Amino acid sequence: MAIKKTVLIIAVFFLFIGTGFAHSPQSVGATYNPLTETLTADIVHTTTSPGIHYVYRIDVLVNDKQV
């Protein structure tokens, strides 16, 4: 019984470890220039540990399709 409880606690810990320190950007802004067909994004995500806590990926979608 004690082993099952320990395994359950470890499983729950690993389930939430990735989301425990994540937070969304403070602000996201985007502008599109139709003349140059250029999208410019300004994403603010401050952290005290930029070496290990950073934005990994930004996906841009147009009509539900990644571009």
C-alpha positions, 0 to 999 in steps of 0.5 A, spaced: 500 500 500 505 504 501 508 503 495 502 505 491 501 511 495 509 513 493 508 512 486 502 516 486 505 522 489 511 521 484 506 521 478 502 527 480 509 531 482 511 529 475 505 531 472 505 538 474 512 540 474 512 543 467 506 547 469 508 549 476 513 555 473 510 557 467 506 563 466 504 567 460 507 573 457 505 580 460 503 583 453 503 581 446 502 586 440 502 585 433 502 589 427 501 587 419 504 591 414 500 589 407 505 593 403 511 589 405 507 583 407 511 583 414 508 581 421 511 585 427 510 582 433 512 585 440 512 580 446 514 582 453 515 576 458 520 578 463 523 573 468 529 573 473 532 567 470 532 568 463 537 563 462 532 557 464 526 561 463 524 563 456 519 563 451 521 557 447 516 557 441 511 562 438 506 560 433 503 564 427 497 562 424 493 565 418 486 562 418 487 556 422 494 554 418 501 555 421 505 560 417 
